[in-house]
Amino acid sequence: VFSPETKLKENDLNVRVFLDDTGFPEDPATGSANGNLAGYLIAHNFFESKNIAYRVEQGFQIGRPSILNIQAENSIQILVGGKVFLIAKGEWY
């Protein structure tokens, strides 16, 4: 779920990701969901451009405020970044 109504004026979107079957009601910062959202926003011309850069706030409603920086060009290359607190780490095989 996303909205242009933000808690902090310097952010562009407020995003919420609900997780029913994981034991956690909501994710405070979701790179994969925000990457998909960037493709959706480009496809639907939300920012009236195919090259976009914007700030997302997520997790504010659950007391774990997070800021993600999103950049995308024609939905071919989508970059999602921000500062993190490492909780777990893994490797793909």
N, C-alpha and C positions, 0 to 999 in steps of 0.2 A: 504494500500500500504506500503511495507517495502523495505528497501535497506540497504546493509552493508556499504554504503557510508554515513558517519556521519559528522556532523559539528564539534564535539569534539572527539578527538582521543581516549579518555577513554571509549567511548560508543561503543556498538557492532552493534546496528541497529538504523536506523532512520525510524520512523513509522508515517504515516499520515492517519487520519480517516476523510473522507468527509461526511457531513450530509446535503443532499439536502433539505429535507422536514421539518427541525426543525427551520428554521430561522437563524441558525448559519452555516456558510459555512464549518467549520472544528472544530473538537474537539481537544483541546490542550493536553489532557491526558485521555486515555480511558482504564480503567482496564478490562472491559469485552472484548473488541477487542484484547487486548494484551494477555489475557488468552487463547482465541481461537487461536491466532497466535502461542502461545507456543505449543499447541497440533499439529498444522499444521507443525511446524518446526521439532518436534520429528517424526511425521509420515513420513516426507520426508527427514529425516536424515540430516537436514541443518547443524547442528553443529557436525555431525558424532558421536552422543552420544544420549542415551535415557534418561540420567540425565543431565540437562542443567541449567546453571545459567548465566544470561547475563543482560546488561543494555540497556535500550531503551531510546532514546531521541524522544520527540514528541512536537509539538507546536512551534518549533523554527521558522518556516516559517511564522507564524502569530503573532510573537512577544510575545508569551506566553510560553517560554521554560519550558519543564517539563522533569524530569528523572524518569523512572520507573524501578524497579528491579524485574526481573522475575526469578523464580526457578520452575523447573518441574522435576518430576521423572516418566518416562514411561507414561506420559500424564495421570496418575491416580490422582496425586496430583499436582495442579498448583497453585503457589503463586504469586501474583502481589502486589507490594508495592512501597511506596515512600512517600515523604513529600507532604502535601497538604495544601491549603488555603481553609478553610471551607467557602463555599458560601451558601449551602443549606443542610438541614438535613431532613430525613424522617424515617418512620418505616414501616416494612412489617407486614401485618396482615393476 
